[in-house]
Amino acid sequence: MSAAREAGGEITGNRVLVVDDDAGLARALAINLRAHGWDVTVAGTGAAALDAASSAHPDVIVLDLGLPDVSGLDVIAGVRGWSAVPIVVLSARQLGEDKVDALDAGADDYVTKPFAMNELLARLRAAVRRAQPAEASSDPVVTAGRLRIDLARRVVERDGVEVRLTPTEWSLLEVLVRHRGRMVGRTQLLQDVWGPGYDTETHYLRVYTAQLRRKLEDDPGSPRHLITHPGAGYRFEP
């Protein structure tokens, strides 16, 4: 099934790819999103989603995990093979393990069905904001062991080689680096990176900190830079 761009109305907002095999729900989402200024493309299968992700150039993807042809996790992996576009999973699966699996695969957020449309819109806006380049600033380049972190250019290098981070990984690292040498509480991190209303989603921090350690630390099991304060928060140590 090929992806189809929803027709009608002037497009003024960001581009979103909605991936759901429930045609009724996908159309309802498209209507609501278009009413709020989004340019919507719809795909009903994993194969169509991967095609649309490369052809429609969405700013964010809304992805249902229960697709008829392939797993939503496979779609995430397929997209992450070449793109850092934010992915917001939309799923009826409410188990914590499913959320962790989706985040670990490369998703940026997870919304459980049923959901409030204003919450989904807020999460999409937050995902797009995280992915947007920051304005150039006079912030210094931070050197930490083998790492070189350019906060103005949003670039991380390890031994001179750029490390590819997703928008959410960068946002988490940026908050910690800007507070380097000091512990940042879990609530502050969740609010700064994901936004208001995420105070209890502490598993996000666990998953994304682990991903950053795998990419940046010499020994992820004994981190030198990304330090956990159990039950309290995290610290970036230069």
GUVEX-830218 format. One record per residue (C-alpha): residue number from 1; chain; y negated, x, z. Coordinates in pm, whole numbers, plus 50000, padded with zeros to 5 digits. Last residue first. Example, Ala and Ser with C-alpha at 12.3 -4.5 7.8 and 13.67 -1.06 7.14 Angstrom:
<nodes>
NODE	2	A	50106	51367	50714
NODE	1	A	50450	51230	50780
</nodes>
This chain:
<nodes>
NODE	238	A	48338	53426	53201
NODE	237	A	48492	53171	53442
NODE	236	A	48485	52813	53320
NODE	235	A	48550	52576	53608
NODE	234	A	48743	52252	53646
NODE	233	A	48747	51954	53882
NODE	232	A	48840	51814	54222
NODE	231	A	49205	51715	54271
NODE	230	A	49324	52068	54203
NODE	229	A	49036	52303	54110
NODE	228	A	49157	52411	53767
NODE	227	A	49032	52730	53600
NODE	226	A	48967	52774	53229
NODE	225	A	48874	53142	53197
NODE	224	A	49161	53355	53329
NODE	223	A	49447	53111	53281
NODE	222	A	49792	53186	53421
NODE	221	A	50019	52950	53226
NODE	220	A	49795	52970	52921
NODE	219	A	49841	53351	52910
NODE	218	A	49597	53511	52666
NODE	217	A	49379	53202	52693
NODE	216	A	49185	53041	52408
NODE	215	A	49407	52817	52196
NODE	214	A	49681	52730	52444
NODE	213	A	49421	52706	52720
NODE	212	A	49214	52463	52516
NODE	211	A	49516	52238	52463
NODE	210	A	49601	52242	52834
NODE	209	A	49242	52152	52919
NODE	208	A	49266	51866	52670
NODE	207	A	49580	51715	52822
NODE	206	A	49480	51749	53187
NODE	205	A	49127	51626	53124
NODE	204	A	49248	51320	52937
NODE	203	A	49498	51258	53220
NODE	202	A	49198	51200	53447
NODE	201	A	49116	50870	53276
NODE	200	A	48979	50715	53599
NODE	199	A	48607	50774	53542
NODE	198	A	48616	50676	53174
NODE	197	A	48371	50385	53197
NODE	196	A	48064	50585	53105
NODE	195	A	48114	50848	52832
NODE	194	A	48394	51061	52689
NODE	193	A	48259	51415	52731
NODE	192	A	47980	51382	52987
NODE	191	A	48138	51089	53172
NODE	190	A	48483	51244	53193
NODE	189	A	48340	51582	53292
NODE	188	A	48117	51432	53560
NODE	187	A	48405	51236	53708
NODE	186	A	48632	51541	53711
NODE	185	A	48381	51757	53893
NODE	184	A	48238	52067	53729
NODE	183	A	48306	52386	53926
NODE	182	A	48053	52663	53878
NODE	181	A	48086	53003	53710
NODE	180	A	47996	52858	53374
NODE	179	A	47806	52527	53384
NODE	178	A	47710	52545	53015
NODE	177	A	48058	52683	52950
NODE	176	A	48227	52384	53116
NODE	175	A	48022	52128	52924
NODE	174	A	48077	52316	52597
NODE	173	A	48453	52343	52652
NODE	172	A	48487	51968	52696
NODE	171	A	48273	51892	52392
NODE	170	A	48459	52152	52182
NODE	169	A	48798	52004	52267
NODE	168	A	48664	51658	52184
NODE	167	A	48529	51767	51846
NODE	166	A	48860	51939	51760
NODE	165	A	48867	52317	51794
NODE	164	A	48946	52579	51530
NODE	163	A	48926	52930	51671
NODE	162	A	48717	53170	51463
NODE	161	A	48852	53524	51449
NODE	160	A	48645	53804	51601
NODE	159	A	48893	53878	51880
NODE	158	A	48875	53511	51972
NODE	157	A	48582	53326	51821
NODE	156	A	48433	52993	51922
NODE	155	A	48164	52826	51712
NODE	154	A	47932	52539	51802
NODE	153	A	47640	52709	51623
NODE	152	A	47405	52679	51923
NODE	151	A	47675	52721	52187
NODE	150	A	47815	53038	52029
NODE	149	A	48125	53125	52230
NODE	148	A	48270	53475	52192
NODE	147	A	48611	53513	52354
NODE	146	A	48810	53833	52411
NODE	145	A	48675	53868	52764
NODE	144	A	48409	53602	52805
NODE	143	A	48100	53640	52586
NODE	142	A	47849	53355	52583
NODE	141	A	47601	53341	52296
NODE	140	A	47268	53239	52435
NODE	139	A	47108	52896	52411
NODE	138	A	46799	52903	52190
NODE	137	A	46889	52580	52017
NODE	136	A	47009	52450	51683
NODE	135	A	47077	52079	51690
NODE	134	A	47433	51983	51781
NODE	133	A	47682	51909	51509
NODE	132	A	47820	51554	51515
NODE	131	A	48183	51515	51624
NODE	130	A	48105	51420	51983
NODE	129	A	47859	51157	51861
NODE	128	A	48125	51007	51632
NODE	127	A	48373	50972	51919
NODE	126	A	48107	50817	52145
NODE	125	A	48012	50562	51879
NODE	124	A	48378	50472	51832
NODE	123	A	48425	50437	52208
NODE	122	A	48124	50209	52240
NODE	121	A	48243	49994	51949
NODE	120	A	48588	49963	52107
NODE	119	A	48432	49857	52437
NODE	118	A	48207	49602	52265
NODE	117	A	48511	49458	52087
NODE	116	A	48694	49396	52413
NODE	115	A	49058	49501	52404
NODE	114	A	49404	49350	52395
NODE	113	A	49540	49601	52313
NODE	112	A	49498	49947	52471
NODE	111	A	49235	50194	52351
NODE	110	A	49321	50565	52329
NODE	109	A	49078	50850	52257
NODE	108	A	49049	51180	52071
NODE	107	A	49393	51187	51910
NODE	106	A	49541	51532	51848
NODE	105	A	49915	51506	51912
NODE	104	A	49853	51572	52282
NODE	103	A	49622	51271	52297
NODE	102	A	49886	51049	52138
NODE	101	A	50168	51183	52356
NODE	100	A	49951	51148	52669
NODE	99	A	49870	50788	52587
NODE	98	A	50233	50708	52513
NODE	97	A	50341	50869	52841
NODE	96	A	50094	50656	53034
NODE	95	A	50269	50343	52914
NODE	94	A	50043	50072	52770
NODE	93	A	50174	50045	52414
NODE	92	A	49976	49765	52250
NODE	91	A	49789	50032	52053
NODE	90	A	49453	50137	51913
NODE	89	A	49431	50516	51883
NODE	88	A	49083	50658	51826
NODE	87	A	49090	50955	51589
NODE	86	A	48787	51182	51546
NODE	85	A	48780	51376	51214
NODE	84	A	48902	51734	51275
NODE	83	A	49071	51761	50935
NODE	82	A	49341	51965	50759
NODE	81	A	49668	51952	50951
NODE	80	A	49506	51720	51202
NODE	79	A	49536	51436	50950
NODE	78	A	49910	51481	50913
NODE	77	A	49964	51526	51287
NODE	76	A	49774	51205	51359
NODE	75	A	49972	51025	51090
NODE	74	A	50295	51156	51241
NODE	73	A	50187	51022	51580
NODE	72	A	50127	50685	51416
NODE	71	A	50495	50690	51330
NODE	70	A	50593	50637	50968
NODE	69	A	50665	50342	50736
NODE	68	A	50595	50018	50922
NODE	67	A	50316	50140	51154
NODE	66	A	50319	50096	51531
NODE	65	A	50071	50363	51644
NODE	64	A	49758	50170	51542
NODE	63	A	49481	50405	51428
NODE	62	A	49102	50370	51430
NODE	61	A	48970	50669	51233
NODE	60	A	48620	50817	51265
NODE	59	A	48356	50961	51029
NODE	58	A	48568	50855	50733
NODE	57	A	48594	51068	50417
NODE	56	A	48716	50783	50193
NODE	55	A	48948	50998	49979
NODE	54	A	49117	51228	50232
NODE	53	A	49155	50982	50518
NODE	52	A	49233	50709	50265
NODE	51	A	49542	50890	50134
NODE	50	A	49663	50964	50486
NODE	49	A	49611	50601	50587
NODE	48	A	49789	50471	50278
NODE	47	A	50095	50678	50372
NODE	46	A	50078	50559	50731
NODE	45	A	50067	50198	50627
NODE	44	A	49819	49908	50636
NODE	43	A	49497	50085	50540
NODE	42	A	49145	49943	50574
NODE	41	A	48811	50107	50485
NODE	40	A	48499	49998	50671
NODE	39	A	48134	50105	50637
NODE	38	A	47995	50020	50980
NODE	37	A	47672	49828	51039
NODE	36	A	47760	49615	51342
NODE	35	A	47866	49315	51134
NODE	34	A	48078	49557	50931
NODE	33	A	48270	49644	51248
NODE	32	A	48329	49280	51333
NODE	31	A	48449	49191	50983
NODE	30	A	48669	49501	50961
NODE	29	A	48824	49434	51301
NODE	28	A	48906	49078	51201
NODE	27	A	49055	49204	50874
NODE	26	A	49272	49459	51056
NODE	25	A	49382	49197	51307
NODE	24	A	49488	48956	51034
NODE	23	A	49656	49226	50825
NODE	22	A	49866	49352	51115
NODE	21	A	49980	49683	50960
NODE	20	A	49690	49866	51121
NODE	19	A	49481	50168	51011
NODE	18	A	49104	50112	51024
NODE	17	A	48904	50392	50858
NODE	16	A	48544	50407	50975
NODE	15	A	48234	50523	50788
NODE	14	A	47907	50535	50980
NODE	13	A	47632	50276	50949
NODE	12	A	47404	50115	50692
NODE	11	A	47629	49945	50439
NODE	10	A	47474	49637	50284
NODE	9	A	47693	49331	50282
NODE	8	A	48014	49238	50104
NODE	7	A	48348	49406	50035
NODE	6	A	48601	49575	50264
NODE	5	A	48721	49906	50119
NODE	4	A	49089	49891	50033
NODE	3	A	49362	50142	50116
NODE	2	A	49670	50149	49898
NODE	1	A	50000	50000	50000
</nodes>
